[in-house]
């Protein structure tokens, strides 16, 4: 078990998935940095519902009963359409999983981040388009209802 740092992107919507559940998002230069380290208790900075849920679903996925220290640093201004929540969710999930030396697939990170976003009530569509662009960079086209990345352009 080790201290891990994950960097994710901000993004912008190209096609909004609200009506058809098909969306496209493009990563932008703003970054989120998440540091995670296994501990005996859970320590979150900041302690927000989204960070809390992302840690919870990650630890549950691992079957871990130990805690973790998570620090989130984001350049992305919240509530400006730059996908700050998606960036924090995928970064937190990826950092926690990697801190316990688990090698998650991209699909696992995205699935858990979307679950955390639903649980924290920060998404309506699941935001797979936003989460995938934040995690992978480039332009992603997704079917949010089927939870599939249809295309990715780098």
C-alpha positions in Angstrom: 0.0 0.0 0.0 1.3 3.3 -1.0 0.7 7.0 -1.5 -0.7 7.7 -5.0 -1.3 10.8 -7.0 -3.7 10.9 -9.9 -4.3 13.9 -12.3 -7.5 14.2 -14.2 -8.8 16.9 -16.6 -11.6 19.3 -16.7 -13.9 19.0 -19.8 -16.7 20.7 -21.7 -19.8 19.2 -23.2 -19.9 19.1 -27.0 -23.2 17.1 -27.2 -25.5 17.2 -24.1 -26.8 13.8 -23.1 -29.9 15.0 -21.2 -32.4 14.0 -23.9 -31.0 11.0 -25.8 -28.4 9.8 -23.2 -25.8 10.1 -25.9 -23.2 12.7 -25.2 -19.8 13.9 -26.2 -17.3 15.8 -24.1 -13.8 17.3 -24.7 -11.1 17.5 -22.1 -9.6 20.9 -21.4 -6.4 22.2 -19.7 -7.8 22.6 -16.2 -6.6 19.8 -13.8 -7.6 18.0 -10.7 -5.0 16.3 -8.6 -6.0 13.7 -6.0 -3.6 12.1 -3.5 -4.6 9.0 -1.7 -2.8 7.0 1.0 -4.1 4.0 3.1 -4.6 4.8 6.8 -6.4 3.4 9.8 -9.2 6.0 9.5 -10.9 7.9 6.7 -9.6 11.5 6.3 -11.0 13.6 3.5 -9.9 17.1 2.3 -12.3 18.5 1.3 -15.0 16.4 3.0 -17.8 16.8 0.5 -20.6 14.4 -0.4 -18.9 13.6 -3.8 -15.5 12.8 -2.3 -17.1 10.8 0.5 -19.2 8.7 -1.9 -16.2 8.2 -4.3 -14.1 6.9 -1.4 -17.0 4.8 -0.1 -17.7 3.0 -3.4 -14.0 2.5 -4.0 -13.3 0.9 -0.6 -16.5 -1.2 -0.9 -15.3 -2.4 -4.3 -11.9 -3.4 -2.8 -13.6 -5.1 0.3 -11.4 -2.9 2.5 -12.2 -2.2 6.1 -9.3 0.1 6.6 -9.4 3.8 6.0 -7.7 6.1 3.6 -6.5 9.7 3.5 -7.6 11.6 0.4 -6.6 15.2 -0.6 -8.2 16.8 -3.6 -6.7 19.9 -5.3 -8.6 21.3 -8.2 -7.9 24.2 -10.7 -11.4 23.7 -12.1 -13.9 26.3 -10.9 -17.1 24.6 -9.7 -20.5 25.2 -11.3 -19.1 26.7 -14.5 -19.7 23.7 -16.9 -16.1 22.5 -16.8 -17.0 19.1 -15.3 -15.3 19.7 -11.9 -17.5 17.0 -10.3 -16.6 14.4 -12.9 -13.0 15.2 -12.6 -13.0 14.9 -8.8 -15.0 11.6 -9.0 -12.8 9.8 -11.4 -9.6 11.1 -9.8 -10.7 10.1 -6.3 -11.8 6.6 -7.4 -8.6 6.0 -9.4 -6.4 7.3 -6.6 -8.1 5.2 -3.8 -8.0 2.0 -5.9 -4.3 2.5 -6.9 -3.4 3.4 -3.3 -4.3 -0.2 -2.3 -2.2 -1.5 -5.3 -5.4 -2.5 -7.2 -5.0 -2.2 -11.0 -8.5 -1.1 -12.1 -9.7 -1.1 -15.7 -10.9 2.1 -17.2 -14.4 0.7 -17.2 -14.2 0.0 -13.4 -13.0 3.5 -12.6 -15.7 5.0 -14.7 -18.5 2.7 -13.4 -17.5 3.5 -9.7 -17.2 7.2 -10.4 -20.6 7.3 -12.0 -22.1 5.4 -9.0 -20.5 7.9 -6.6 -21.9 10.8 -8.7 -25.4 9.4 -8.5 -25.1 8.7 -4.8 -23.9 12.3 -4.2 -26.7 13.6 -6.4 -24.4 15.5 -8.8 -25.6 13.9 -12.0 -28.8 13.2 -13.9 -27.5 11.2 -16.9 -24.6 9.4 -15.2 -22.2 11.8 -17.0 -20.2 9.0 -18.6 -19.3 11.4 -21.4 -17.9 13.9 -18.9 -16.2 11.3 -16.7 -14.5 9.6 -19.6 -13.1 12.8 -21.1 -11.9 13.8 -17.6 -10.1 10.5 -17.1 -8.9 9.7 -20.6 -8.4 13.2 -22.2 -9.3 14.0 -25.7 -12.9 13.8 -27.1 -15.2 11.0 -26.0 -18.6 10.0 -27.4 -20.7 7.9 -25.1 -24.0 6.1 -24.7 -24.8 7.0 -21.0 -27.8 4.7 -20.8 -25.8 1.7 -21.9 -22.7 2.8 -20.0 -20.5 2.5 -23.1 -17.8 4.7 -24.6 -18.6 4.6 -28.3 -15.6 6.6 -29.7 -12.5 8.3 -28.4 -10.4 10.8 -30.3 -7.0 11.9 -28.9 
